[in-house]
């Protein structure tokens, strides 16, 4: 069985986004909610996962994370809207 990696975006309670990558999205979301995740999500409580994309390699997931982090808030909203139409 191949290990899978994910790039994800969380919506926070103050309507901001946090983007990251992981090999276990549910476990990572739980860590964020418990304040054991990233520094950003300790200060900005995550509400839900609004985007996730699966990759075969960690490198691909990290590249997608980097690409998304460079987007403006508006561009991230567009990404989420377009993903919903797929």
N, C-alpha and C positions, 0 to 999 in steps of 0.2 A: 504494500500500500504506500502510495506517494504522500509525503507530507504536503499540506497546502498552506499557503500564506494569504493574508488578507490585508488590504488597505481599507481603512474605515474612516468615516466622519461621524463625530458625535455632535448633537445639538446640546448646548448648555442652557441652564435655566435663564440666563440673561441674553439668550438668542444669539450667541456666538457659536463658532464651530471649532472643534478640535479634530485634527487629522493625525492618524497614526497607522502602524502596521503591526501585525501579530500572526501567530500560527494557531491561536485559539481565541476567537473573537468574543465568545460569551464569557470566558474566564477574564479576559482583559477588560471588558465592560464592567464586570463585577469589581475588579480591582480599582477602576476609576471611581465607581460609585462609593466604594469604601474608603476613598482618600489614599489609596495605596498605588495609584497610577502616576501619571505625569504631574509635575508641579502645577501646570495650568489647570488641570481638572480638580486639583485640591482647592483652588480659588474660585473656579467656575464649575459648579456642580453639573455633571452630565444628566440629561433627561432621557435621551434615547439615541440609538444608532440610526442615522438617517441615510447612510450610504455604506455599502461594502462591495468590494470587488475581489474576486479570487484570482490567485496567481500560483504558478507551479514552483516558482523560486522566490527566495527571500529577496534577492536582488531586484526582481521585477516589482515586488510589492514596495520596496524602499524607493525605487525610482518613481512610482506612481504617487507615493506619499510626498516626495519632494516636489513633483509637478503640481499637485493640488495645493500644497502650502504656499506656492508662489501666486496662486489665484487670489483675486480680491473677493470680498464677501459676496458681491454681486455675481461674480463669475462662478463662485461655488453654488449659489442658488440656482443659476442656470444649469450647472452640471447636474444638480439634484433633480431639476425639472425634466431635463432631457433623459436622464436615467429612468425616470418614471414612465416615460413614453415607450421605452424599449419592450 
